[in-house]
Amino acid sequence: MNSSNPAFGRDPWGERRGVSNPVGQGYGQGYGYGQPAGQGYPYGGTIAQPGTRSLAAMTVEDVVIRTLGLLAITVVTAAAAWILLPPAVSTFALVGAVVIGLVLGLVISFGRITNPVPIIAYAVVEGALLGVFSRVFENLYSGIVLQAVVATLAVFGGMTLLYRFRILRATPRFVRWVTGAVIGVVVLMLVNLGLGLFGIDLGLRAAPGQPVGWLPIVFSLVCVGLAALTFILDFAVVEDGVARGVERRFAWYASFGILVGLIWLYLELLRLFGYARR
């Protein structure tokens, strides 16, 4: 249900920094890779020069630390929900977490919120969702949660290497393609969820323990692929923000985007492995 990179298809920092993007194309022409800071950068405005960066400017380490912190909160909350929530209230907790998480995610994404309070709240809510959801799958298919966790970390590591070695880059065409695909998939999932409330099933999902056809498998494969590709956009947002010397508080926003992608990827892999076990 989640879609990663809250800054899809736009300049994530310029509006707040008073910097415009004269290119007008997503993230510009591949970020001007290989160029010295401040030379040939596609965004316009002033780039922080060596020796002039503010101590309050965002760094990659800031994003890493906050991402790890949000992941720790999510994991601890998931473990607590798994152990403490009785099965009788699990359905209500799951529905509540989905609704609250969706609202928080949209507010943070479109508001480009950098306040850590709602972002941490999002991690707590999603942790509850993951705990209940994971317990259902683990009770049906022993060991599946560990498989999904390992696979999620492996995919994330692989996408990190692909971006690090410039095999995949957030070019304008890439950004537009991934953005459009993610929006389409998320809208389709919301429509499927809404119709499901009225007893109409599009066949995109198969409930745990039920027979599964080819459509849910294909749909989950598509979602896994898109969730993985959104990490490239997340990494580009971080690289862009660091190069432009945005304020350190924006590290929370960048970390939020990575967390959303990890949660979406994990849930889809959990479903996919569940299909494979049937």
Secondary structure by P-SEA (a helix, b strand, c coil): cccccccccccccccccccccccccccccccccccccccccccccccccccccccccccaaaaaaaaaaaaaaaaaaaaaaaccccccaaaaaaaaaaaaaaaaaaaaaaaccccaaaaaaaaaaaaaaaaaaaaaaaaaccaaaaaaaaaaaaaaaaaaaaaaaccccccaaaaaaaaaaaaaaaaaaaaaaaaaaacccccccccccccccaaaaaaaaaaaaaaaaaaaaaaaaaaaaaaacccccaaaaaaaaaaaaaaaaaaaaaaaaaaaac
